[in-house]
Amino acid sequence: MNQNSPDGVLLVDKAPGMTSHDVVAIVRRQLRTKKVGHCGTLDPLATGLLLIVLGRGTKIQDLLMSEDKEYEGTMTLGAMTDSQDADGQVLETRPVPEYPREQIDAAFAKFQGDFYQMPPMVSAIKQGGVPLYKLARQGKTVEREPRFVHVYAHQIQQVRLPEIDFRVACSKGFYVRTYAFDIGNELGCGAHLRSLRRTKSGKFTLEHAVTVHDIQTLDPTLIYERILSLPTVSRMRGA
């Protein structure tokens, strides 16, 4: 691979507390290449799989972004925030009853298959060319169009009220924090997303991902070796 102008996809395990754009900037700087993008924004709170496209890999960015995703997360019942996750300001708290497992199962089951999801105000969706999160910072709330989404599968991994650990496999454009918010509403006590980790995007997993710390500290030659070539990406997508 041409180290002056690498082409392909780098699988990155994003650390918490940084934006997806931060990761792009780090890759651009460390690998000394300008043409870099990412596939599917991860919020600062979230960790896990971020696909970084380089060089001619940017031409398949939309294709990679359109693929299904899998996440593992933890929701906290009884508290709603303005961002629907733990980074936001708490708007309301409610007591959390000792819900029977059947009731929790039923709340999750309601958000299975096809349904519409209302994007949060704190999101990157643009309205009139302005991202909603910028309008939210100005204290504005605007009408949003519900989005058609799909949940292929979910698993409730552990219930230790007020927290629930879960896994969800979903379509592109799915907001896991809105999923937590909606399940909280269904239960009647409200909820927000406390933590989130993306474990899969299309056929790509964390197994071969490099950490942001690796990118910042290892010899760039070692990172170049981890870039998946475009033919490799094509074969993996078709596998």
N, C-alpha and C positions, 0 to 999 in steps of 0.2 A: 504493500500500500504506500502511495506517495505521501510522505509525512508533511510535505509542504501544502498539500491540498487533499486531505483524507476524504474518502467517500464511503458512507455507510451509516451504521447505527451503533451507538454506544449505550449499553444498558447500565443505568445508574441507580443506586440505592440512595434516594434522597434523604438527607438528615432533617430533623425537625428544626423549625425556626428560620428556615430560608424559603424563598420563593423559587418557583421553577425557573424564572428569569435569572435568579442568582446563580443557579447551576449552569445555565447557558453561558453566562459571563465568565464563570470559573473555567469551563471547558475551552472557551474561546481564548482566554488568556494563557492557560497552561499549555495548550496544544498549538498556540500561535496560528490559529485559523479563523477566518472571519465568518464563513458561511455555516452557522450553527443554529439549530432550532430545537424545540421540544414538542412532544406529542402528548397532549392531555395534561392540563394544569393540575398540579397538586398544591393544595393550600399550605401555608407555612406550618400549620399544626401537623400536617400529614407527613408520613415517611413512606419509603418504598419505591416501587419501580417507576422510573421516569425514562422514557425513550428519548435519547438525544440523537438528532439527525445531523450529519455533517456532509458538506459538499453537495454532490449530486443526490445524496440521501434526502435532502430537503424537498426534492421533487415528489417523494412518496409520503410526505408528512401527513397530508389529508387522509391518505389511504390507511396509514397506521393509526391515526387518531380515531378513525371510524370503527375500530375493533372493540369487541366486548372486553370488560374489565372484571377483576375480582379483588375484593377488599376484605380485610379483617378490621373490626373496630370495636370500640366500647362506647355505649351511650349511658348517660347519667339521667335517671328519671327525676322528676320533681323540680327541675329548674330550666327555664327557657331563656335563651340569650338572643340578642339582636342579630347575631351572625349564624345562629343555630349550632355553633360549636363553642368550645371552651375558650376561644380567643375573644369572644364577644362580651358585651356587658349584660349582666343578668337583668331581665325585664320583669320576671315573675317567678315566685317559688310556690310550690304546692306540696302538701303531705303525700308521701308515697305509701299506699296501703300494702299489706302483705299479699300481693297478687298471687292467686294460684297459678301454677305453671300453664294450665289449660288456657287461662285468659291471656297470658303473654304469647303463647303459641298462636292463638286466634288473632291477636293484634298484628303479629308478623305476617300471618297467612293472608291478611287483607291486602298486603302490598306484595303480591306475587303475580307473575304473568304481566299482562299489559295494563297500564293505568297512566293517568296524567299526574304530573308532578309540577307544583308551582315553584319556579326558581326563586331562591332567596334574594332579598335586596342586596345583600353583601355577596355579589358574584361578578364575574368578568363579562357577563352578557351585556351587550351594548344597546342603548336606547338613544336614538338620535346621535349616534356616533360616540356617546359617552358611556363608559362602563358603569353598571349599576352601583358598584361599590363606591365610586366617586360621588354619585348622587346621595348615597346613604350617608356618607361622611358629612354631607351638607345638611343632613337631617331631613332629606326628601324621601318620600315613598311614592313610587309610580306604579301604574298598572303593568303587570307582566303577563305574558302569554303562557298558559300552562304548556308543558312539554310532554309529549308522548314518550314513555320509557318502558323498559321491560326488565323484570327480575326473573332470571332463569332458575335460580336456586338460592336458598338461604339456609343457614344453620345457626341455631342458638347454642353457642358453645358453653356458656356458663351464666347462671343467674345468681347474683349476690347483691340483692337490692340495697341501694338504689341503682346499682350498675348491672348492665347486661353486656356480655361479650358475644359478638356475632360475626358471621361471615356472609358475604353476599356476592353473587355473580350477576352482573347487570349489563345493560346496553350502554353505548356511548351517551354522553350528555347527562348522565345520572348524578344527582347530588346525594351523597350518602348522609350529609348533615340534614338535608330535608327529609330523608328516609327516617332518621332518628326522631326528628321533630314530629313527623306525621304519626309514627308509632306511639310517641308520647301522648299526642292528642287523642289517638284511638283509645289509649288506656285511661285517659282522663286526668293525668297528673302532669303532662308535659314532659319534655326531655330535650337534651342537647347532646351533640357528639363530643365525647371527651378525647378520644384518640382514634387515629385511622392509619392503616398501612395498606398500600396497594401491593398485592402479591402477584398479579398477573395482568397482562395486556395482550389480547390476541393469543398467540402461541408463545409469547415471551414471558419468562418468569425471573425471579430474583436469583436463581441458581448461578447465573453467569454475570451478575451485575457487579460493578465496581462501586466503592463508596466515594463520596465527595472527598473524604480525607485522603483516599488513595490518589485521586486526581491531583490533589494539591501537593502531595508529598513524594509520590513515586516518580522515577525517571519517566518523562513523557513517552519514551520508546516502549515502555511496558504497557502504557495505556493505549498506544497505537495498536499494539498486538491484540487488544481486547475489542477493537472495533469490528463489528460484523460487516463483511463486504455485502454489497447489494445482491450478488448472486446467492450468497448464504441466506440473507434475509428473505429473498424470494422463495428459496427452497423450504425454509422454516415455515413461512406463511402457508405454503401449499401442503405441508406435511399432514 
